[in-house]
Each structure stands twice: as structure tokens, then as C-alpha cells.
Amino acid sequence: MPLVALTGGIASGKSTIARRLAEHGALVVDADAVVRELQQPGGAVLAAIAERFGDGMLLPDGHLDRAALGARIFADPADRRALNAIVHPAVQAESARRFREALEADPARIVVYDVPLLVEARPDDPWDLVVVAHAPAEVRVARLVEHRGMDEAAARERVGAQASDAQRLAIADVVVATDGTLEETLAQADALWERLSSDPVGGRS
């Protein structure tokens, strides 16, 4: 089973690439979706978050207050590290379970792990290929302001809290430049799929 890690900073266009690969037939495991599932009420991850950060991180209905938690961790690197220590091991275990299920169901299917924090959490896992969606930080800041309604200071804080462009590019086997048009990004994703389909493990560049 070819296992591809797809990563990129916030507002890098990574999800656009993941959707395109899924359209071609890849099984996409979305790390953010796994996180959201693990943080549902009644789960050990949410209980650990509440214990570490206080019940103020919970909404009245018992769900996680993502806005409150996000504001806290992006403002404090120590809090961010503490949250990662809670979340990352649980996500790693659940994603590994999903990879095993995919292998059992279809050993030849290409699996794409859509993971924003690859550099921070899982750079040394045995990926067959690491794909980085890349747009310069200034482009991503502008996208956050224009498309997500953030003020510029908050956008820069979010971008600055993640791994740097240089750190992501250093682990890339394939780079998809996403600072052009949507059509250009999709064309690169299509070319990546052709490469994976014809030589799924040896497609490094």
C-alpha cells in the first residue's frame, strides 16, 4: 500500500490537493478530521484537554470550544506543546489503525495522509512519499485575511506558530507550488497522481 504524506502550512492549498487526489481514487485520511473525532465529548482526549487547560475550554454542551483553545495555544508556545503532547499520540494511533484497515481492504490502493503538522509530529514515519503544498508565508497570510476574515496580526500569529517553509521543504520529496492559479495547482495534483499511479513507491523527485 503506497502511503503518501501530504502536508503544508495553514492556507497553503493542501486540502485542494487532497480533494483532487481523492477524486482520482486515493483514500484520504484527514488528520484534522481524526482530531475532531477524538475530541468529541466522552473521549479521553477531550478529558485530558479539560484537565490541563480547565473547563473554560468547554462549551456549555460539553463540546470543545475550539476558538478559545486556539486563541490560547497560538498565543503561548508552552500551551501549544502541552496540547500536542495530548493530541499527537492519540492521532498517531488512530491514523495507524486506519492505514492498517486500508491495507487489509486493498493492498494496492494509494493512501494519502492529509496532515498539517507533519514536521512537528511525524517527520520520521515510514512514508513512501512526502508531498508539500507550498505557498510563501506572505501569500498564506493574505489568504487568511481575505478568505477567513482574520486580521493581519492574527493571521501572522497562526502562520508563525507552525513550522517554517524551510523546514517543510527540507523533508519534501515532491513540492506542489500553490501560489498560482487554482488550475495550476490542480494540474500539478493531476501530474502527481499520474506519477503515483505509474510508480507509486518510486515517485520521488
BAFI-3210 file (N, C-alpha, C; in Angstrom, 3 decimals, decimal comma, padded with zeros to 6 digits):
// residues 205
n [1|2|3|4|5|6|7|8|9|10|11|12|13|14|15|16|17|18|19|20|21|22|23|24|25|26|27|28|29|30|31|32|33|34|35|36|37|38|39|40|41|42|43|44|45|46|47|48|49|50|51|52|53|54|55|56|57|58|59|60|61|62|63|64|65|66|67|68|69|70|71|72|73|74|75|76|77|78|79|80|81|82|83|84|85|86|87|88|89|90|91|92|93|94|95|96|97|98|99|100|101|102|103|104|105|106|107|108|109|110|111|112|113|114|115|116|117|118|119|120|121|122|123|124|125|126|127|128|129|130|131|132|133|134|135|136|137|138|139|140|141|142|143|144|145|146|147|148|149|150|151|152|153|154|155|156|157|158|159|160|161|162|163|164|165|166|167|168|169|170|171|172|173|174|175|176|177|178|179|180|181|182|183|184|185|186|187|188|189|190|191|192|193|194|195|196|197|198|199|200|201|202|203|204|205]
n.u [000,844|000,897|001,882|001,293|002,372|000,856|001,446|001,449|001,494|-000,895|-003,551|-002,310|-003,281|-003,375|-005,580|-007,031|-005,444|-005,580|-008,323|-008,410|-006,768|-008,292|-010,500|-009,368|-009,094|-007,642|-007,419|-008,094|-006,905|-007,740|-006,042|-006,891|-009,627|-009,592|-008,591|-010,737|-012,718|-011,600|-011,721|-014,287|-017,063|-016,869|-014,673|-011,227|-009,293|-010,501|-011,147|-008,591|-007,673|-009,417|-008,654|-006,019|-006,176|-008,396|-011,928|-012,940|-012,361|-014,372|-017,550|-020,967|-022,486|-020,723|-018,969|-015,790|-014,477|-013,330|-012,438|-011,675|-009,659|-007,873|-007,126|-005,715|-003,560|-002,154|-001,127|000,695|003,548|004,251|001,806|000,900|002,673|001,986|-000,641|-000,158|001,219|-000,803|-002,598|-001,228|-000,119|-002,501|-003,738|-001,823|-001,984|-004,652|-004,686|-002,821|-004,240|-006,256|-004,745|-003,908|-006,367|-007,010|-004,982|-005,603|-008,055|-007,520|-004,645|-003,268|-004,157|-003,715|-002,892|-003,436|-002,217|-003,450|-001,998|-001,408|000,575|002,983|005,825|006,128|005,206|005,366|007,657|009,431|008,143|007,494|006,973|006,093|006,244|006,678|004,751|004,661|002,584|003,060|003,103|004,351|004,862|003,800|001,838|000,062|-000,709|-002,107|-004,227|-005,542|-006,477|-008,108|-009,877|-010,669|-011,291|-009,608|-007,792|-004,745|-002,659|-003,450|-003,461|-000,760|000,248|-000,818|000,376|003,079|003,231|003,449|005,522|008,363|008,563|010,989|011,596|009,534|009,973|012,412|011,935|010,572|009,646|008,270|007,191|004,384|003,571|001,560|000,913|-000,003|-002,561|-005,756|-006,165|-003,558|-002,559|-004,214|-003,455|-000,862|-001,437|-002,775|-000,683|000,939|-000,682|-000,629|002,042|002,148|000,386|001,649|004,122|004,111|005,691|008,244|008,242|009,733|011,111]
n.v [-001,199|002,004|004,766|008,030|011,077|014,144|017,454|020,843|024,347|026,394|027,552|026,867|025,529|022,829|021,155|021,378|019,957|017,436|016,849|016,671|014,447|012,514|012,504|011,266|008,726|008,098|007,065|009,209|010,077|012,223|014,139|016,275|015,809|013,418|014,345|015,982|014,058|012,568|014,408|014,560|014,798|012,749|011,309|010,276|012,109|014,681|014,856|014,944|017,359|019,170|018,758|019,678|022,323|023,469|023,798|025,900|025,656|024,260|024,136|025,013|022,729|020,678|020,157|020,759|024,012|025,303|027,741|029,163|027,508|027,536|030,258|030,388|028,510|029,362|031,680|031,021|029,243|027,188|026,208|025,276|023,209|021,533|020,837|019,485|017,285|015,881|015,384|014,459|011,726|010,224|010,740|009,687|006,948|006,360|007,063|005,238|002,897|003,223|003,213|000,545|-000,765|000,104|-001,119|-003,802|-003,905|-003,192|-003,822|-002,498|000,071|003,599|005,545|008,603|010,683|013,387|015,859|018,503|019,070|017,654|018,013|018,869|016,698|014,064|013,474|011,384|009,039|006,055|007,047|006,573|008,616|012,100|014,867|018,290|021,011|024,158|027,544|030,807|032,382|034,999|034,984|033,148|034,427|036,589|035,188|034,178|036,522|037,515|035,398|034,071|035,958|036,880|039,227|040,919|040,635|038,413|036,492|036,386|035,437|032,844|031,654|031,950|030,297|027,751|025,193|026,329|027,497|026,612|024,405|022,607|022,271|021,030|018,359|017,440|015,292|015,765|018,843|020,853|023,713|026,261|028,891|029,985|029,966|028,326|026,393|025,800|024,650|022,363|021,056|020,290|018,529|016,568|015,655|014,602|012,492|010,875|010,127|008,720|006,662|005,289|004,657|004,040|003,900|004,584|007,259|009,549|012,889]
n.w [000,000|-001,097|000,789|001,273|002,531|002,878|003,271|004,555|005,247|007,103|005,109|002,742|000,558|000,681|001,225|-001,110|-002,898|-001,719|-002,046|-004,826|-005,349|-004,085|-005,765|-007,925|-006,962|-004,692|-001,262|001,229|004,327|006,743|008,910|010,525|010,664|012,078|014,501|015,320|015,705|017,803|019,803|020,689|023,029|025,949|025,290|025,832|025,038|024,994|027,711|028,821|027,776|029,022|031,652|031,638|030,640|031,754|032,547|031,193|028,565|027,471|025,889|026,864|026,236|026,529|024,485|022,834|023,019|020,406|019,403|021,696|022,720|020,565|020,475|022,838|022,623|020,382|021,258|023,180|023,322|025,132|026,051|023,610|023,084|025,187|024,496|022,097|023,080|024,242|022,130|019,776|020,136|020,333|017,871|016,155|016,784|016,038|013,311|012,339|012,752|010,864|008,535|008,543|008,231|005,647|004,183|004,568|003,272|000,604|-000,748|-002,775|-003,010|-003,156|-000,431|001,083|003,507|004,907|006,470|008,512|010,458|009,989|010,027|012,650|014,139|012,942|011,241|010,761|010,253|008,277|005,456|002,052|000,261|000,580|000,247|-000,271|-000,009|-001,164|-000,527|-000,280|002,938|003,112|001,164|002,245|004,588|003,470|002,293|004,553|005,691|003,627|002,915|005,243|007,049|009,066|011,131|010,230|012,100|013,656|011,657|010,957|013,343|013,443|011,169|011,882|014,086|013,180|011,595|009,726|006,285|005,206|006,830|006,163|003,389|003,470|004,033|001,904|-000,755|-003,043|-004,301|-004,451|-005,952|-004,820|-005,147|-007,427|-009,937|-009,350|-011,285|-012,051|-009,716|-009,545|-011,873|-011,236|-009,157|-010,605|-012,199|-010,202|-009,352|-011,639|-011,586|-009,168|-009,743|-011,779|-010,740|-007,769|-005,412|-006,094|-006,838|-006,195|-006,263]
ca.u [000,000|001,654|001,429|001,796|002,085|000,622|001,490|001,555|001,073|-002,255|-003,897|-001,360|-003,927|-003,201|-006,870|-007,392|-004,697|-006,147|-009,600|-008,152|-006,265|-009,439|-011,291|-008,677|-009,221|-006,870|-008,089|-007,504|-007,107|-007,594|-005,610|-007,737|-010,896|-009,306|-008,503|-012,087|-013,413|-011,020|-012,031|-015,709|-017,369|-016,823|-013,408|-010,090|-008,541|-011,182|-010,995|-007,221|-007,595|-010,107|-007,849|-004,818|-006,426|-009,531|-013,255|-013,231|-012,169|-015,545|-018,811|-021,992|-022,974|-019,679|-018,044|-014,608|-014,544|-012,130|-011,956|-010,982|-008,415|-006,970|-006,574|-004,755|-002,334|-001,369|-000,501|001,636|004,200|004,234|000,478|000,819|003,405|001,190|-001,756|000,382|001,578|-002,049|-003,314|-000,463|-000,073|-003,814|-003,947|-000,918|-002,525|-005,884|-004,366|-002,177|-005,314|-006,933|-003,846|-003,970|-007,645|-006,916|-004,114|-006,347|-009,145|-006,977|-003,200|-002,694|-004,729|-002,870|-003,442|-002,854|-002,445|-003,517|-001,550|-000,755|001,708|003,908|007,166|006,100|004,770|005,606|008,532|010,258|007,353|007,971|006,177|006,665|006,468|006,220|004,355|004,465|001,880|003,893|002,902|005,108|004,121|003,042|000,654|-000,870|-001,267|-003,099|-005,400|-006,258|-007,167|-009,139|-010,865|-011,136|-011,709|-008,704|-006,987|-003,404|-001,844|-003,837|-003,018|000,690|000,467|-001,117|001,426|004,340|003,205|003,705|006,866|008,694|008,596|012,241|011,506|008,689|010,619|013,563|011,529|009,707|010,044|007,584|006,634|003,326|003,502|000,144|000,760|-000,528|-003,999|-006,314|-005,941|-002,153|-002,429|-004,873|-002,638|000,242|-002,008|-003,032|000,610|001,356|-001,454|-000,082|003,306|001,851|-000,293|002,573|005,269|003,640|006,700|009,485|007,937|010,395|011,787]
ca.v [000,000|003,252|005,682|009,355|012,152|015,436|018,466|022,234|025,281|026,886|028,296|026,535|024,824|021,386|020,460|021,336|018,838|016,199|016,575|016,250|013,074|011,671|012,379|010,304|007,388|007,896|007,104|010,302|010,099|013,625|014,214|017,223|015,134|012,464|015,136|016,396|012,882|012,193|015,447|014,568|014,553|011,364|010,689|010,525|013,287|015,873|014,873|015,378|018,785|019,900|018,664|020,500|023,730|023,958|023,619|027,051|025,258|023,500|024,837|024,542|021,392|019,701|020,068|021,602|025,375|025,340|029,113|029,523|026,744|028,035|031,547|030,175|027,797|030,121|032,788|030,519|028,027|026,122|025,605|024,546|021,942|020,687|020,283|018,499|016,066|015,153|015,040|013,757|010,263|009,643|010,831|008,729|005,597|006,207|007,073|003,957|001,906|003,427|002,736|-000,929|-001,142|000,338|-002,153|-005,060|-003,824|-003,115|-003,603|-001,690|001,420|004,700|006,223|009,929|011,194|014,838|016,144|019,812|019,155|016,542|018,367|018,983|015,496|012,736|013,541|010,193|007,848|005,458|007,437|006,278|009,890|013,279|015,926|019,562|022,108|025,302|028,941|031,614|032,808|036,224|034,602|032,478|035,474|037,321|034,320|034,131|037,803|037,687|034,325|033,602|037,099|037,188|040,430|040,546|040,202|037,041|035,627|036,194|034,604|031,467|031,181|031,885|029,236|026,462|025,005|027,304|026,977|025,894|023,106|021,710|021,964|020,159|016,954|017,168|014,554|016,467|020,137|021,384|025,160|026,622|030,343|030,406|029,821|027,037|025,461|025,381|023,717|021,104|020,382|019,639|017,387|015,547|015,083|013,777|011,252|010,051|009,570|007,714|005,527|004,523|004,203|004,601|003,986|005,176|008,519|010,686|013,818]
ca.w [000,000|-001,092|001,829|000,928|003,478|002,224|004,318|004,132|006,281|007,054|003,892|001,683|-000,541|000,870|001,130|-002,536|-003,478|-001,172|-002,719|-006,207|-005,311|-003,750|-006,990|-008,785|-006,389|-003,458|000,031|002,001|005,774|007,120|010,308|011,255|010,944|013,150|015,735|015,727|016,221|019,089|020,787|020,995|024,448|026,391|024,921|026,712|024,609|025,492|029,170|029,127|027,462|030,091|032,875|031,508|030,331|032,517|031,962|030,342|027,169|027,051|025,693|027,811|025,892|026,767|023,364|022,919|022,491|019,570|019,290|022,941|022,796|019,533|020,903|023,927|022,240|019,418|021,978|024,180|022,828|026,143|025,976|022,343|023,277|026,088|023,727|021,155|023,819|024,469|020,902|018,748|020,271|020,032|016,424|015,523|016,956|015,250|011,885|012,036|012,655|009,576|007,481|008,550|007,632|004,205|003,636|004,556|002,297|-000,760|-000,592|-003,850|-003,061|-002,700|000,743|001,300|004,858|004,856|007,832|008,545|011,386|009,741|010,512|014,098|014,859|012,379|010,059|010,590|009,943|007,026|004,300|000,741|-000,408|001,306|-000,679|000,426|-000,665|-000,783|-000,895|000,678|004,130|002,852|000,394|003,160|005,455|002,687|002,140|005,825|005,852|002,598|002,818|006,542|007,851|010,178|010,985|009,780|013,236|013,994|010,566|011,079|014,521|013,067|010,258|012,618|015,093|012,539|011,046|008,687|004,914|005,013|007,499|005,372|002,116|003,721|004,092|000,751|-001,952|-004,131|-003,913|-005,305|-005,756|-004,762|-005,138|-008,720|-010,088|-008,962|-012,384|-011,997|-008,588|-009,905|-012,887|-010,526|-008,447|-011,615|-012,564|-009,064|-009,393|-012,728|-011,095|-008,147|-010,364|-012,612|-009,943|-006,508|-004,348|-006,608|-007,486|-005,553|-007,144]
c.u [000,874|001,053|002,105|001,406|001,983|000,542|001,624|001,053|-000,372|-002,448|-002,919|-002,018|-003,818|-004,505|-007,359|-006,703|-005,277|-007,462|-009,384|-007,648|-007,380|-010,327|-010,677|-008,749|-008,392|-007,813|-007,379|-007,899|-006,756|-007,254|-006,476|-009,086|-010,726|-009,253|-009,897|-012,878|-012,910|-011,358|-013,520|-015,944|-017,385|-015,516|-012,276|-009,332|-009,193|-011,053|-009,612|-007,041|-008,246|-009,298|-006,651|-005,131|-007,630|-010,846|-013,684|-013,023|-013,352|-016,742|-019,854|-022,510|-021,918|-018,709|-016,856|-014,899|-013,262|-011,564|-011,163|-009,655|-007,407|-006,329|-005,505|-003,457|-001,505|-000,693|000,603|002,271|004,184|002,877|000,322|001,529|002,615|000,020|-001,263|000,731|000,346|-002,587|-002,503|-000,391|-001,400|-004,100|-003,058|-001,472|-003,757|-005,583|-003,683|-003,214|-006,023|-006,050|-003,899|-005,266|-007,608|-006,070|-004,848|-007,435|-008,639|-005,495|-002,586|-003,184|-003,758|-003,574|-002,684|-003,227|-002,318|-003,229|-000,824|000,518|002,680|005,297|007,195|005,899|005,272|006,555|009,263|009,464|007,731|007,067|006,867|006,987|005,943|005,987|004,076|003,729|002,547|003,392|003,656|004,228|003,271|001,767|-000,388|-001,494|-002,371|-004,372|-006,215|-007,052|-008,348|-010,254|-011,408|-011,469|-010,830|-008,113|-005,543|-002,541|-002,159|-003,370|-001,525|001,029|000,237|-000,023|002,738|004,399|003,509|005,164|007,115|008,622|009,850|012,204|010,647|009,378|011,789|013,186|010,725|010,393|009,464|007,027|005,582|003,209|002,052|-000,087|000,314|-002,033|-004,451|-006,039|-004,502|-001,919|-003,028|-004,070|-001,450|-000,246|-002,292|-001,726|001,148|000,613|-000,939|001,215|003,061|001,232|000,669|003,744|005,043|004,689|007,954|009,311|008,618|011,053|012,477]
c.v [001,242|004,232|007,030|010,332|013,455|016,494|019,850|023,119|025,700|027,757|028,051|025,894|023,318|020,624|020,376|020,165|017,513|015,847|016,086|014,809|012,100|011,466|011,354|008,885|007,116|007,837|008,157|010,148|011,506|013,714|015,167|016,600|014,110|013,190|015,508|015,224|012,506|013,194|015,545|014,307|013,067|010,668|011,095|011,790|014,565|015,976|015,377|016,865|019,606|019,882|019,601|021,992|024,315|023,802|024,809|026,760|024,468|024,426|024,308|023,133|020,309|019,514|021,012|022,975|025,600|026,748|029,518|028,793|027,247|029,345|031,353|029,556|028,567|031,315|032,320|029,212|026,878|025,418|024,788|023,210|020,987|020,056|019,214|017,192|015,227|014,571|014,148|012,241|009,596|009,658|009,827|007,309|005,374|006,209|005,775|002,847|002,010|002,989|001,212|-001,416|-000,982|-000,737|-003,483|-005,057|-003,850|-002,797|-002,688|-000,243|002,458|005,425|007,532|010,390|012,708|015,357|017,487|019,853|017,996|016,838|018,346|017,638|014,183|012,756|012,236|008,916|007,332|005,772|006,992|007,557|010,995|014,391|017,184|020,529|023,397|026,600|029,762|032,136|034,045|035,942|033,980|033,469|036,226|036,495|034,257|035,410|037,895|036,656|033,852|034,731|037,419|038,576|040,006|040,031|038,757|036,072|035,357|035,308|033,137|030,896|030,993|030,778|027,865|026,366|026,019|026,656|026,139|024,514|022,127|021,310|021,001|018,687|016,531|016,265|015,213|017,767|020,541|022,876|025,604|028,128|030,881|030,276|028,454|025,998|024,943|024,395|022,360|020,341|019,667|018,420|016,245|014,861|014,189|012,453|010,319|009,382|008,467|006,465|004,660|003,959|004,674|004,735|004,686|006,529|009,723|011,585|014,909]
c.w [000,000|-000,093|001,622|002,026|002,705|003,308|003,715|005,252|006,113|005,809|002,749|000,469|-000,452|000,688|-000,306|-003,218|-002,999|-001,859|-004,144|-006,249|-004,959|-004,968|-007,940|-008,237|-005,161|-002,258|000,869|003,462|006,239|008,608|011,118|011,598|012,062|014,490|016,230|016,301|017,613|020,199|021,094|022,493|024,770|026,090|025,836|026,332|025,141|027,013|029,564|028,844|028,578|031,378|032,812|031,391|031,071|031,779|031,123|028,870|026,634|026,888|026,683|027,503|026,040|025,626|023,574|022,330|021,688|019,447|020,529|023,054|021,777|019,927|021,966|023,424|021,225|020,062|022,919|023,706|023,831|026,148|024,694|022,451|024,162|025,344|022,762|021,851|024,142|023,171|019,976|018,936|019,935|018,546|015,695|015,622|016,090|013,753|011,481|011,910|011,304|008,408|007,388|007,907|006,116|003,535|003,532|003,488|000,867|-000,679|-001,645|-003,844|-002,513|-001,560|000,949|002,707|004,804|006,262|007,893|009,381|011,209|010,304|012,030|014,792|014,281|011,178|009,756|010,381|008,554|005,830|003,014|-000,012|000,490|000,286|000,136|-000,482|-000,220|-001,395|000,134|001,808|003,861|002,063|001,319|004,139|004,710|002,497|003,424|006,062|004,889|002,696|004,161|007,507|009,036|010,002|010,744|010,928|013,610|012,922|010,663|012,281|014,180|012,167|011,011|013,645|014,503|012,105|009,935|007,308|004,699|005,655|006,710|004,074|002,301|003,746|002,867|-000,269|-003,192|-003,571|-004,944|-004,994|-005,861|-004,749|-006,488|-008,758|-009,588|-010,041|-012,371|-010,857|-008,945|-010,952|-012,243|-009,746|-009,419|-012,026|-011,448|-009,077|-010,491|-012,290|-010,084|-008,759|-011,158|-011,816|-008,503|-005,420|-004,837|-007,210|-006,880|-006,603|-006,330]
res [m|p|l|v|a|l|t|g|g|i|a|s|g|k|s|t|i|a|r|r|l|a|e|h|g|a|l|v|v|d|a|d|a|v|v|r|e|l|q|q|p|g|g|a|v|l|a|a|i|a|e|r|f|g|d|g|m|l|l|p|d|g|h|l|d|r|a|a|l|g|a|r|i|f|a|d|p|a|d|r|r|a|l|n|a|i|v|h|p|a|v|q|a|e|s|a|r|r|f|r|e|a|l|e|a|d|p|a|r|i|v|v|y|d|v|p|l|l|v|e|a|r|p|d|d|p|w|d|l|v|v|v|a|h|a|p|a|e|v|r|v|a|r|l|v|e|h|r|g|m|d|e|a|a|a|r|e|r|v|g|a|q|a|s|d|a|q|r|l|a|i|a|d|v|v|v|a|t|d|g|t|l|e|e|t|l|a|q|a|d|a|l|w|e|r|l|s|s|d|p|v|g|g|r|s]
***
